[in-house]
């Protein structure tokens, strides 16, 4: 999950010499952006420029200014207060047992030293000293005093609008003591102490050791961040800490067990221990030799597939959704197989069950941020979201559709309710005759079942070689397709696969793929997440020479192919067998294919491919078993919008 550092952000152009002019420079070229987006962006930058030039530290207002339902940039970014504080932690995670000390860099309007009270946007991260944040890999300098350059754009954009921004170093990274514990108390409970201090309930100290109060805070805070950063936001929200008004998890984990394991399958990459080791070694503070207790816990539980294990249960935020008091704005890539789709799917369902105020954006990209895949709409939306939840502005954000979902590249649809699918039963069958090119048939009604069995050999293969030609004979998979669709079919939710199968071997590692067989131009999410940096830059909010708020423009990368893997699900047979694997005969194997929202176009076919170990995902399995699938007892439940009747119409 660790971010990859890329070359530093572009410098402003030669004529961008004054800090108060940068927000209005380097707009998107007209040919790169639709005119209405370019106009919106220029209008926002002009507003920011006007706001900055019209106020100084001496004449800033003592309250926010709201126009057209949003806060205005009337506070000076260059003259903002920059400070560093230490928060006494909730736990002592190091071997010495001493209370962890959590280091936080803060920037806030100068007027907050007077009568202005502001809310705080918190971005917690283990990456500020290591690989950095954002596509440009921004880091913070060595701790020890106020910093001039805050990674990311939240400070540039929101401080002028009456917000504080706080960048928190997770335990065991950069300026914070203690030990990374992969979503445990050292990360979650320690971070919650900052929320408490901002709410007037905790304590903090300046770097000279003097206790200080957040008398500038209005008591409310938000947490936002991508990947690990957003995962901490989910975890802190699940504590129900008072004062946390909203969280915005972007490509974030909701259950740490799900990042390492799925249905008994261990994913390639890290164990809990190795992940903590890599990040803490990069940070160099404290050395891992001072974290043996945490490391022993991670070593023990990290190799356990059972989600009920104590280590994993403590790091399962989904099960604690009933404690969430904050609103939640989920942002995720539908093709994110770093933080996989079940992390947003199960989190969303749990939040809905407990009536948590919520919103969701789903893009065709992989492990990416909305700032990069939908930049202008994102800034407008997150601005109004924070204004509503942190400043109490009634701007209509909660009256808008709850879900924004991308289908074709850049084509978004909105929905008042999400997900929208109803399970539709599809049965597995044999081809209809010698003129049917399919190896297997998916149908609403029971079709040809002679013979009743299809078989494959469990083998280790990459996904693309398994699914690329669904019509070809292949002894290492079984593939089933519908007839060509006569009208589009939308699925929304998670798919369930239930097989009656006999396994000739000790166990099996299994993969199931929901596939769109039909040619189309789609986001190439395998290419840097589906995005490409351009040579031009654009600037957001206000800036200084040290912190410009300028970032490379980004465009979508596409490819045209005859198929697309829509969603995936994996399982170890013994883990999903009803009652465990039997020594003889067949077993009922049931597992999920992960959440998605996708439209199969008319003329395409819906496919289900079942095979062995996916070498791009699986780790440790190589049983080499033979699997016999009984077609009469096997089916797929597909979350079709409109249910079985809609699917039947499209197959007529």
C-alpha positions in Angstrom: 0.0 0.0 0.0 3.0 2.3 0.4 3.0 5.2 -2.1 5.7 5.5 -4.7 7.7 8.8 -4.8 7.9 10.5 -8.2 9.9 13.5 -9.2 9.1 16.7 -7.3 6.4 19.1 -8.4 6.9 21.6 -11.2 8.2 25.0 -10.3 6.0 28.1 -11.2 6.7 29.7 -14.5 9.4 32.5 -14.7 6.8 35.2 -14.6 5.1 33.8 -11.5 7.3 35.8 -9.1 4.7 37.1 -6.6 3.0 34.7 -4.1 -0.2 36.6 -4.5 -0.3 35.9 -8.2 0.3 32.2 -8.3 -3.3 31.1 -7.7 -4.3 32.7 -11.0 -1.6 31.3 -13.3 -1.2 28.3 -15.5 -4.8 27.3 -16.2 -5.6 24.2 -18.2 -5.1 24.7 -21.9 -8.5 25.0 -23.7 -7.9 21.8 -25.7 -7.2 19.8 -22.6 -10.4 20.7 -20.6 -14.0 21.3 -21.6 -14.6 25.1 -21.7 -17.0 25.0 -18.8 -14.4 23.3 -16.5 -11.7 25.7 -17.6 -14.0 28.6 -16.9 -14.9 27.3 -13.5 -11.3 26.8 -12.6 -10.3 30.3 -13.7 -13.2 31.8 -11.8 -12.1 30.0 -8.6 -8.5 31.1 -9.0 -9.6 34.7 -9.6 -11.7 34.6 -6.5 -8.7 33.2 -4.5 -6.4 35.9 -5.9 -8.9 38.7 -5.1 -9.3 37.3 -1.6 -5.6 37.2 -0.9 -4.9 40.6 -2.2 -7.7 42.2 -0.3 -6.7 41.0 3.2 -3.6 41.0 5.3 -2.7 39.8 8.8 -3.8 43.2 10.2 -7.2 43.5 8.5 -8.5 40.0 8.2 -12.1 39.6 9.3 -12.9 37.9 12.6 -15.5 35.6 11.0 -15.7 33.6 7.8 -17.3 35.2 4.7 -20.0 33.1 2.9 -21.2 33.8 -0.6 -23.3 31.6 -2.8 -23.3 28.9 -0.1 -19.5 28.6 0.2 -16.8 30.1 2.3 -14.7 32.8 0.5 -10.9 33.1 0.5 -10.6 36.2 2.7 -7.7 35.0 4.9 -4.1 35.4 3.9 -2.2 32.2 3.3 1.2 33.7 3.4 0.6 35.3 6.8 -1.0 32.2 8.3 0.1 30.9 11.7 2.4 27.9 11.3 3.2 25.8 14.4 4.1 22.3 15.6 2.6 20.6 18.6 3.0 17.4 20.5 -0.1 15.4 21.6 0.2 13.0 24.5 -0.8 9.6 23.1 -3.5 7.3 24.4 -1.1 4.3 24.6 2.5 3.5 25.1 3.3 1.3 22.1 7.1 1.1 22.5 8.9 -1.5 24.6 9.8 1.2 27.2 6.1 1.6 28.1 6.3 5.4 27.9 3.3 7.2 26.6 3.6 7.8 22.8 4.0 11.4 21.7 2.3 12.4 18.5 3.8 15.2 16.4 1.5 17.5 14.4 2.2 20.4 12.0 -0.6 23.0 11.9 -1.4 25.9 9.7 -4.3 28.2 10.4 -5.5 31.8 9.5 -3.7 34.5 11.5 -7.2 35.8 12.5 -7.6 32.7 14.6 -5.2 34.2 17.1 -8.0 36.7 17.6 -11.7 36.2 17.6 -11.9 33.8 14.6 -12.7 30.2 15.6 -11.9 27.7 12.8 -12.4 23.9 12.3 -9.5 21.7 11.4 -8.9 19.4 8.5 -6.6 16.5 9.7 -4.5 14.4 7.4 -2.8 11.6 9.3 0.0 9.7 7.5 3.0 7.4 8.0 4.5 8.7 4.8 5.5 12.3 5.5 9.1 11.4 6.1 9.2 8.4 3.8 7.7 8.1 0.3 5.7 11.2 0.5 2.1 12.1 -0.5 0.5 12.8 -3.8 1.7 12.0 -7.3 4.7 14.3 -6.7 5.8 12.5 -3.5 5.7 15.6 -1.2 7.3 15.1 2.2 7.7 17.3 5.3 11.2 18.4 6.4 12.8 17.1 9.5 10.7 17.9 12.6 11.8 20.6 15.0 9.9 23.7 14.2 7.2 25.3 12.1 7.3 24.2 8.4 6.8 26.4 5.4 5.8 23.7 2.9 2.8 21.6 3.7 2.3 18.5 1.5 -0.8 18.4 -0.7 -3.2 21.2 -1.5 -5.6 21.3 1.4 -3.7 24.1 3.1 -3.5 26.2 0.0 -7.2 25.9 -0.7 -8.8 25.8 2.7 -6.8 28.0 5.0 -7.8 31.1 3.1 -11.4 30.0 3.5 -11.3 29.8 7.3 -9.9 26.4 8.1 -6.9 25.0 9.9 -5.0 22.1 8.4 -3.2 19.6 10.6 -0.7 17.0 9.2 -0.2 14.3 11.8 2.7 11.9 11.9 1.5 8.4 12.8 3.2 6.7 15.7 6.6 5.5 14.9 7.1 7.9 11.9 8.9 11.2 11.5 8.3 13.3 14.6 6.1 10.8 16.5 7.3 8.3 19.0 5.9 4.8 19.5 5.5 2.0 17.0 3.4 1.5 13.8 0.9 -1.3 14.7 -1.0 -1.5 11.3 -4.4 0.0 12.2 -4.2 -0.7 15.9 -4.4 1.5 19.0 -1.0 3.3 18.4 -2.4 4.6 15.1 -6.1 5.0 15.9 -6.4 5.9 19.5 -3.4 8.1 19.4 -4.8 10.0 16.4 -8.1 10.4 18.2 -6.3 12.4 20.9 -5.8 15.2 18.4 -9.5 15.3 17.7 -10.1 15.5 21.5 -7.6 18.4 21.9 -9.3 20.3 19.1 -12.6 19.7 20.9 -11.3 21.1 24.1 -11.1 17.8 25.9 -7.4 16.9 25.7 -3.9 18.4 26.0 -1.0 19.4 23.8 2.4 20.9 24.2 4.5 23.2 22.1 8.0 22.1 21.2 9.4 23.8 24.3 7.2 21.7 26.5 4.7 24.3 27.4 1.1 23.2 27.6 -1.1 25.0 25.1 -4.8 25.1 24.3 -6.6 25.0 20.9 -8.5 28.2 21.8 -8.6 29.0 18.1 -10.7 25.9 17.3 -14.4 25.8 16.9 -14.3 22.2 18.3 -15.0 20.4 15.0 -12.6 18.5 12.8 -12.5 16.4 9.7 -10.1 13.7 8.6 -9.2 13.1 4.9 -6.6 11.1 3.1 -5.8 8.5 0.6 -4.9 4.9 1.3 -3.3 4.5 4.8 -4.2 8.1 5.6 -7.8 7.5 4.8 -7.7 4.2 6.6 -6.8 6.0 9.8 -9.8 8.3 9.2 -12.1 5.2 9.0 -10.6 3.8 12.2 -10.9 7.0 14.2 -14.5 7.5 13.0 -15.2 4.0 14.3 -14.2 5.1 17.8 -17.1 7.6 17.9 -14.7 10.3 19.2 -16.6 13.5 20.0 -15.7 16.5 17.7 -15.0 14.5 14.5 -17.7 15.8 12.2 -16.8 14.0 9.0 -14.2 11.7 7.4 -13.3 11.4 3.7 -11.6 8.1 3.1 -10.0 7.9 -0.4 -9.0 4.5 -1.6 -8.9 3.5 2.1 -9.1 0.3 4.0 -12.1 -0.4 6.3 -10.9 -3.8 7.6 -7.1 -4.5 7.7 -7.8 -8.3 7.5 -9.3 -7.6 4.1 -6.1 -5.9 2.9 -4.0 -9.0 3.6 -6.6 -11.8 3.3 -9.7 -12.7 1.4 -11.6 -16.0 2.0 -8.5 -17.7 3.2 -6.3 -16.4 0.4 -3.3 -14.4 1.3 -2.5 -11.6 -1.2 0.9 -11.0 -2.6 3.0 -8.3 -0.9 3.3 -7.8 2.8 2.4 -9.4 6.0 1.4 -7.1 8.8 4.9 -7.4 10.3 6.8 -6.7 7.0 4.6 -3.7 6.2 5.3 -2.1 9.6 9.0 -3.0 9.3 9.4 -1.4 5.8 7.7 1.9 6.7 9.3 2.2 10.2 12.8 1.4 8.7 12.4 4.2 6.2 11.4 6.6 8.9 14.3 5.5 11.1 12.5 6.5 14.3 12.2 4.7 16.5 14.3 1.7 15.5 12.3 -1.5 15.2 14.4 -3.0 18.0 12.4 -0.8 20.4 9.1 -2.3 19.2 9.4 -6.0 19.9 6.0 -6.3 21.7 4.1 -4.8 18.8 6.2 -6.7 16.3 5.5 -10.0 18.1 1.8 -9.3 18.0 1.9 -8.5 14.3 4.0 -11.6 13.6 1.6 -13.9 15.4 -1.7 -12.5 14.1 -0.5 -11.4 10.7 -0.2 -15.0 9.4 -3.7 -15.9 10.6 -6.4 -16.2 8.0 -9.2 -16.1 10.5 -10.9 -12.7 10.6 -12.1 -13.4 14.1 -8.5 -13.5 15.4 -7.9 -10.9 18.1 -5.4 -8.9 16.0 -7.8 -8.7 13.0 -11.0 -8.1 15.1 -9.3 -5.0 16.6 -8.6 -3.7 13.2 -12.0 -4.3 11.7 -13.7 -0.9 11.5 -16.7 -2.3 9.6 -18.0 -4.2 12.6 -17.8 -0.9 14.6 -19.9 1.1 12.1 -22.6 1.5 14.7 -20.2 3.7 16.7 -19.6 6.1 13.9 -20.9 9.6 14.7 -19.2 11.4 11.8 -20.5 11.7 8.2 -18.5 9.7 5.6 -17.6 10.6 2.1 -16.2 7.5 0.4 -14.0 7.9 -2.7 -12.6 4.8 -4.4 -11.4 3.4 -7.8 -13.4 0.5 -9.0 -10.2 -1.1 -10.3 -8.2 -0.6 -7.2 -6.6 -3.9 -6.4 -4.2 -2.4 -3.8 -7.1 -1.5 -1.5 -9.6 -3.8 -3.0 -13.2 -3.0 -3.7 -14.7 -5.0 -0.8 -13.1 -2.3 1.5 -15.5 0.3 0.2 -18.4 -2.1 -0.5 -18.6 -3.6 3.0 -18.0 -0.3 4.7 -20.7 1.4 2.8 -23.2 -1.3 3.6 -22.4 -1.1 7.3 -22.7 2.6 7.3 -26.1 2.4 5.6 -27.3 -0.1 8.1 -26.7 2.4 10.8 -28.1 5.4 8.9 -24.7 7.3 8.9 -24.9 10.4 6.6 -22.8 9.5 3.6 -21.8 10.1 0.0 -19.8 8.0 -2.5 -17.7 8.5 -5.7 -16.6 5.6 -7.7 -14.2 6.0 -10.7 -12.8 3.6 -13.3 -9.3 4.2 -12.1 -7.2 2.1 -9.7 -5.5 3.4 -6.5 -5.9 7.1 -7.2 -7.3 10.3 -5.7 -10.3 12.3 -6.9 -8.0 15.4 -7.0 -6.3 13.6 -9.9 -9.2 11.9 -11.7 -11.9 14.6 -11.4 -10.1 17.6 -10.1 -12.5 20.6 -10.6 -15.7 18.7 -9.5 -13.7 17.3 -6.6 -12.7 20.7 -5.2 -16.1 22.2 -5.6 -17.7 19.2 -3.9 -15.2 18.7 -1.0 -15.4 22.5 -0.4 -19.2 22.4 0.0 -18.9 19.1 2.0 -16.5 20.6 4.5 -18.4 23.9 4.6 -21.6 22.0 5.6 -20.1 19.6 8.2 -17.5 21.9 9.7 -19.0 25.4 9.4 -22.6 24.4 9.5 -23.5 26.1 6.2 -26.8 24.9 4.6 -25.6 24.7 1.0 -27.7 21.8 -0.3 -24.8 19.3 -0.4 -26.9 16.7 1.5 -29.9 17.1 -0.8 -27.8 16.1 -3.9 -27.6 12.5 -5.2 -25.7 10.2 -2.8 -23.6 8.4 -5.4 -21.5 9.5 -8.4 -20.4 6.6 -10.6 -18.1 6.7 -13.7 -18.8 4.3 -16.5 -17.3 5.3 -19.9 -14.2 7.4 -19.6 -15.2 10.7 -18.0 -19.0 9.9 -18.2 -20.6 10.0 -14.7 -24.1 9.1 -13.5 -25.6 10.1 -10.2 -28.0 8.1 -8.0 -30.1 8.9 -5.0 -29.6 5.4 -3.6 -26.6 3.1 -3.9 -26.0 0.3 -4.6 -28.9 -0.3 -6.9 -28.7 -4.0 -7.7 -31.1 -6.8 -6.9 -29.7 -10.4 -7.0 -30.6 -12.2 -10.2 -29.9 -15.9 -10.4 -27.9 -17.1 -13.4 -27.4 -20.8 -14.0 -24.4 -22.6 -15.4 -24.9 -24.9 -18.4 -23.3 -26.5 -21.5 -23.2 -25.0 -25.0 -26.5 -25.4 -27.0 -25.0 -27.4 -29.8 -22.1 -27.6 -32.3 -22.8 -24.1 -33.6 -22.5 -22.5 -30.1 -18.9 -21.2 -29.8 -19.1 -20.9 -26.0 -17.4 -23.3 -23.6 -20.1 -22.8 -21.1 -23.4 -21.0 -20.9 -24.8 -18.5 -18.4 -28.6 -18.2 -18.5 -31.6 -17.1 -16.4 -33.4 -20.4 -17.2 -32.0 -23.8 -16.9 -30.4 -24.8 -20.2 -28.4 -27.8 -21.5 -26.9 -29.9 -18.7 -25.5 -32.8 -20.7 -23.0 -33.6 -19.6 -23.6 -32.3 -16.1 -20.0 -31.7 -15.2 -17.1 -29.4 -16.3 -13.6 -29.8 -15.0 -10.4 -27.9 -14.8 -6.9 -28.3 -13.3 -5.9 -25.8 -10.6 -2.8 -23.9 -11.9 -0.9 -20.8 -11.2 -1.6 -18.3 -14.0 -1.9 -14.5 -14.4 -5.4 -13.1 -14.8 -5.1 -11.9 -18.4 -4.1 -15.3 -19.8 -7.1 -16.9 -18.1 -9.8 -14.6 -19.3 -8.5 -13.1 -22.6 -10.4 -15.6 -24.9 -13.5 -16.9 -23.3 -14.3 -19.0 -26.4 -11.1 -21.0 -26.4 -10.7 -24.5 -24.9 -8.6 -24.3 -21.7 -8.0 -27.2 -19.3 -7.1 -24.7 -16.5 -10.4 -22.9 -16.3 -14.1 -23.1 -16.9 -15.8 -20.1 -18.7 -19.5 -19.4 -19.0 -21.1 -16.6 -21.1 -24.6 -15.2 -21.7 -26.0 -14.7 -25.1 -25.2 -11.3 -26.6 -27.2 -8.6 -24.7 -29.9 -6.9 -26.7 -29.8 -3.9 -24.3 -27.5 -2.6 -21.6 -27.4 -4.3 -18.2 -26.1 -2.5 -15.1 -24.9 -4.3 -12.1 -24.5 -2.5 -8.8 -23.3 -4.4 -5.7 -21.4 -7.6 -5.0 -21.8 -10.9 -6.8 -22.1 -14.3 -5.2 -20.8 -17.5 -6.7 -22.0 -20.9 -5.4 -20.5 -24.1 -6.8 -21.2 -27.7 -6.2 -17.7 -29.1 -6.8 -15.5 -32.1 -6.1 -11.9 -31.4 -5.4 -9.4 -34.2 -6.1 -6.6 -33.0 -3.8 -6.0 -31.7 -0.3 -7.3 -28.2 -1.1 -7.4 -25.6 -3.8 -6.8 -21.9 -4.4 -9.6 -20.6 -6.6 -10.3 -17.4 -8.5 -13.6 -16.2 -10.0 -13.8 -13.3 -12.5 -16.8 -11.4 -13.7 -15.9 -10.4 -17.3 -17.4 -8.1 -19.9 -16.7 -9.8 -23.3 -17.1 -7.0 -25.8 -14.7 -4.5 -27.4 -14.7 -0.9 -26.1 -12.3 1.9 -25.1 -11.8 1.8 -21.4 -9.6 3.3 -18.7 -6.2 1.6 -18.7 -6.0 1.3 -15.0 -2.9 -0.9 -15.3 -0.9 2.1 -16.5 -0.1 4.2 -13.4 -3.6 3.7 -12.1 -5.1 5.0 -15.4 -3.6 8.5 -15.2 -0.8 10.4 -16.9 0.9 13.6 -15.7 1.2 16.3 -18.3 3.9 18.9 -18.7 1.6 21.8 -17.7 0.7 22.7 -14.2 -2.3 24.3 -12.5 -2.5 26.0 -9.1 -5.1 25.8 -6.4 -5.9 28.3 -3.7 -3.1 30.6 -2.6 0.6 30.0 -2.5 4.0 31.2 -1.4 7.4 30.6 -2.9 7.9 27.7 -0.5 4.4 26.2 -1.1 3.0 27.1 -4.4 -0.2 25.0 -4.5 0.7 24.1 -8.1 0.5 20.5 -9.4 0.9 18.8 -12.8 -2.2 18.5 -14.9 -3.4 15.0 -15.3 -5.1 13.1 -18.1 -6.8 9.7 -18.4 -5.0 6.8 -20.1 -7.2 4.5 -22.1 -7.0 1.3 -24.1 -9.3 -0.6 -26.5 -9.6 -4.3 -25.8 -12.1 -7.1 -26.5 -12.8 -7.8 -22.9 -12.7 -6.2 -19.4 -12.4 -8.0 -16.0 -15.2 -6.2 -14.1 -14.8 -7.7 -10.7 -12.8 -10.5 -9.0 -13.1 -12.8 -6.0 -10.8 -15.4 -4.6 -11.1 -18.3 -2.1 -9.3 -21.2 -0.5 -11.7 -24.1 -1.0 -11.4 -25.3 2.6 -12.2 -21.8 3.8 -15.5 -21.4 1.9 -16.7 -25.0 1.9 -20.0 -25.5 3.8 -18.9 -27.7 6.8 -15.3 -28.0 5.5 -14.0 -30.1 2.6 -15.1 -33.7 2.6 -12.7 -36.5 1.9 -14.9 -37.8 -0.9 -17.8 -36.5 -2.9 -18.7 -32.9 -3.7 -18.9 -29.8 -1.5 -20.8 -26.6 -1.6 -18.3 -23.8 -2.2 -19.7 -20.2 -1.9 -17.7 -17.0 -2.1 -18.1 -13.4 -3.2 -17.0 -11.5 -6.2 -16.2 -8.0 -5.0 -18.4 -5.0 -5.2 -18.7 -3.1 -8.5 -21.0 -0.8 -10.4 -20.7 -1.4 -14.1 -22.8 -1.3 -17.4 -22.5 -4.1 -19.9 -23.3 -2.6 -23.3 -25.7 -4.1 -25.8 -23.9 -6.6 -28.1 -21.6 -7.7 -25.3 -21.7 -10.9 -23.2 -21.6 -11.3 -19.4 -19.0 -13.9 -18.5 -18.0 -15.8 -15.4 -14.6 -17.5 -15.4 -13.5 -19.8 -12.7 -9.8 -20.9 -12.4 -7.0 -21.6 -10.0 -4.4 -19.4 -8.4 -4.2 -15.8 -9.7 -0.5 -15.1 -9.7 -1.1 -11.4 -9.7 -2.9 -11.7 -6.4 -2.5 -15.0 -4.6 0.4 -16.0 -2.4 1.4 -19.4 -1.0 -1.0 -21.7 -2.8 0.0 -24.3 -5.3 -2.1 -27.5 -4.6 -2.4 -28.6 -8.2 -5.8 -30.2 -7.6 -8.4 -31.2 -10.1 -11.8 -29.5 -9.7 -15.1 -31.1 -11.1 -18.0 -28.6 -11.2 -21.5 -30.0 -11.1 -23.5 -27.6 -13.3 -26.8 -28.7 -11.9 -25.9 -27.5 -8.4 -24.0 -24.3 -9.4 -25.1 -20.7 -9.9 -24.2 -17.0 -9.8 -26.2 -14.3 -8.1 -25.6 -11.1 -10.1 -26.6 -7.7 -8.6 -28.6 -6.5 -11.6 -30.4 -3.1 -11.5 -34.0 -4.1 -12.2 -33.4 -7.7 -11.1 -34.1 -10.8 -13.0 -36.7 -9.2 -15.2 -34.2 -6.6 -16.5 -31.7 -9.3 -17.2 -34.3 -11.5 -19.0 -35.2 -8.6 -21.2 -31.6 -8.1 -22.2 -31.3 -11.8 -23.1 -34.4 -12.1 -25.2 
